[in-house]
């Protein structure tokens, strides 16, 4: 079961809250917002790097390729469903260079 949009929004803290408009999310669950943002990040990452195939490594921030079942199937709850998975990885660099910039190579933001 998903958490409420209000609880999620309040947990974001004042730095991230301004990015989201809770009124606009009345028909979306927090998990849909997070998943949609992660997929958009991956697509932008691929476009920036001209379709370069990449895997997690010593990157600053990374979203894996979107993986999904080939076809819908009957799940344990009795629903016909199809799973989609994306993995996020974030790295905080404290020193020596906190101003690292994205590059058009296998090193991605």
TABEL-V649471 format. One line per field, one symbol per residue. ss: DSSP state (a for helix, b for strand, c for the rest). psi: psi as a letter, one per 40 degrees, with the letter a starting at -180 (. if undefined). burial: b if it has 9 or more other C-alpha atoms within 8 Angstrom, else e. A space follows every 50 residues. Layout:
BEGIN
ss: ???
psi: ???
burial: ???
END
This chain:
BEGIN
ss: ccccaaaaaaacaaaaaccccaaaaccccaaaaaaaaaaaaaaaaaaacc ccccccccccbbbcccbbccccbbcccccbbccbbccbbbcccccccccc ccccccccc
psi: hiiiddddddediedddedhhddeedeiidddddddddddddddddddef ehhiiibfidihhiihhiidiiihadeeihihihhihihihhhdiehefh iiigaehi.
burial: eeeebeebbeebeeeebeeeebeebeeebbeebebeebbebbeebbeebe eeeeeeeebbbbbbeeeeeeeeeeeeeeeeebeeebebeeeeeeeeeeee eebbebbbb
END
